[in-house]
Each structure stands twice: as C-alpha cells, then as structure tokens.
Amino acid sequence: MKDVADMNELGFLQKINVRLYIVFMRFEGMWALSIRRRLIAAITGKRVDHLNIFANVFIEGFEGLVVGEHVSINRDSNLSCVGGVTIGDHVAIGHGTSIISTNHGIDDLETPIKYQSVLKAPVQIGRNVWIGARVTILAGVSIAEGTVIAAGAVVSKSIIEPNMVVGGVPAKTIKSRFG
C-alpha cells in the first residue's frame, strides 16, 4: 500500500483514522465532507473547522500537512505531503490538482531511477491563493500570497512576488492581478 512508510510515524488511532479517510474520500455530499473534516482533525491534531475537502482527494503523508482556515480542496486532487505541504488561509484548490513534496534522485547512473532515494522538499502556499483545475505544483515550490494559478499550469519554480497571475508549462508570470 502506498502509505505504509508514512503509517510507521503515526499512532494506532491515527492509523485507523487514515484508513477511514481512505474509505470516506470516495463519497459525495455534505455528510461525507463533514466526516473527512473530522478525520483530518483527528489525524493531524489540529482544528480544521472550515476545511472543505471534496470527494476523491488523496492525501499521502498526513503528518506533513498543515492547513489554514477556510481552505477548499476540490475533487480528484492528490496531495503528497511526505516532504511537507503548508496551505495558507483562504486558499481554493481546483479539481484534479497535484501538490507533490517529493522527487526521485537521479544522480546514480548505475541504479535505476525508480530505486534511487526519494528527495523531500516542502511546498508552501501563501494565503488568499487560487489554484485552478489540473495544476501541478512540484516539490520545493513556494507560492506568494494572492497568487492566481491558471488551469493546467505546472509550477516548477517558486512564485515570490505576491498578487500575480501565472500559467503555462512551465508556469510563468502573465500579469499582476491589479493591472
């Protein structure tokens, strides 16, 4: 199973709650959203009263996840939090987004890449950020406050200037939000 290594870091009750989250991540409706919210609070030990996490959001490495207030993560998203993912207040994450805090090592030419070490690099998302549908955010990226990321963008480098609209593959600044 994909999250077995992460499970060693968690206590027994947290492990059960992770398994329950995996069961309930598939269900639609406000009742399921409420259950997911409670399970994430139990796993992380933090209040997440205003977290809206919709169906089919897969989270790997709950211990590396820090979520602010009034965050929504839309359907079919994938969060790999093993290297650390911090999401600021008032962030909206669109459908099918991937946030990845790990990468494969590639330096040893004698060892197949899939067997090389996993490199961890935290992802930081500032407050008041809108991440469009099908965006990919790679390990080690920081996103400044007020950023809008266009649908389908691949963010491979940090966005340091606040209040920018970025998009493309790889993502580049398109314009300022204010003109």
Buried (B, 14 or more C-beta within 10 A) or exposed (E): EEBEEBBEEBEEEBBBBBBBBBEBBEEEEEEBBEBBBBBBBBBBEEEBEBBBBBBBBBBBBBBBBBBBBBBBBBBBBBBBBBBBBBBBBBBBBBBBBBBBBBBEEEEEEEEEEEEEEEBBBBBBBBBBBBBBBBBBBBBBBBBBBBBBBBBBBBBBEEBEEBEBBBBEEEBEEEEEEEE
